């Protein structure tokens, strides 16, 4: 995957195709998934590179984000009434970028001992 340097310069210029998003609910619609990938991979990949990930890590972010989109469609999380698709996609991409940094460093938040839904104040190395 090679990405033009300006892939993230103007994400607002990338139109949201809600008809395409709705067609993706049919997981067997290969043509719609190809169109989705061709439309959005540069946005995701560019964000990952801009955040400082390697090309390999950025490719992983693209894969994980697309998987999350598919799962979000199954859960009906994607709805124009709930907000911008690109906003949701970039928010999801940022979480996947953060996951890559956690994987890279070997650190994560231990969820054991969480109180009131808050993470512990210290990072601990994850086991396994």
N, C-alpha and C positions, 0 to 999 in steps of 0.2 A: 504494500500500500504506500503510495506516495501522495502527499497532500500539498496542494498549493499553499504558499506561505500566507495568503490572505483568507484562508478558510474560516477563520474566526473573526476577521475584521468587522464584518457587518452581518451578524446572524439575523437581524431583523429583515434583511432583504430576502431571506429564505421563506417562501410562503408556506403556510400550514395547509395541507390538503386533507380536510376532515373526511372527505369521501374516501380517500385512500386509507386513513386511520380506521374508519369503520369497516372497510373491506378486509383489513388485517385480522378481524375477529375470526375469519375463516382461515385456520392455520394451513389448510391445504392449498390456498390461493398463492401459488409460487410466484406468479407474475406480480402480484401486489407486494409481496415481501421483497422481491428484487427491486421494485420501484422505490419502496420505502428505504431500503439499504442505499441505493444509488442517490437518493435525495438527501439523506441525513448522515451518512458515515463521515463525510468530511467535517461536518460541524462537530461531531463527537470526537473524532480523531484530532482535529485542530485544537479543541479545548484541552485534550489530554497532553498534547505536545506543549502547548502554551503553559500548562501547569508545571512542566518540567519532567514529564515522564519520558522514558525511552520510546523508540518506535515500537518495540515489542510490547511494552506495557500499554502503550496507547492502543495497539491492536486488541489487547485483552479488554481494555475499557470499552471499545466498540462492541466486542462480542457480548460482554456482560450487560451493557446498556440495552442492546437489542433483545436479549433474553428477558430483561426486566420490563421492556415495553410489551413483549408478548404476554408476560404474566399479568401486567397491568390491564391489558385488554381483557383477559379472562376474568379479572376482578371488577371490571367496569370502572376502573379508576380514571380512564381517559374520557373526558366529556367536556365539550366546549363551555358548558355552563359552569364548570369548576375552575376554569382559567385557561391560559394559553398552553397549547401543546408544547411549543418550543421552550416555554418557561419550565414546564414539568420535565421535558427531556434534558435540558441543561442542568436542572437541579439533580436529576437522577445521575447524569454524567458526573457531576461534582462528587456525589457519593461514591461512585465507582472509581474515580480518581483517588479519593481518600483511601478506599480499600486497597488500591495498588501501592500507595505509600506505606500503609500499614503492613502489607505483605513484604514490601522491600525492606523495611526496618525490623520486622519481626516483633513489632509491638502492637498491642491492641488493648482495648478496655475490657477488663474483666467485669462481667455483668453480675457476678455473685456479690452479694452484699449491697446491691442497689437499694437505696431508700428513696421513697417518693418519686420513683422514676428517674432519679439522677444517677449519673455515673460516679464511680469513686473518684476522689481527687487525685489519685496517683495512677500512673500507667504501670502495668505489670506485663511481663513477658508471657505470651500465651503458650500453653503446653500443646504439643502435637500439632 
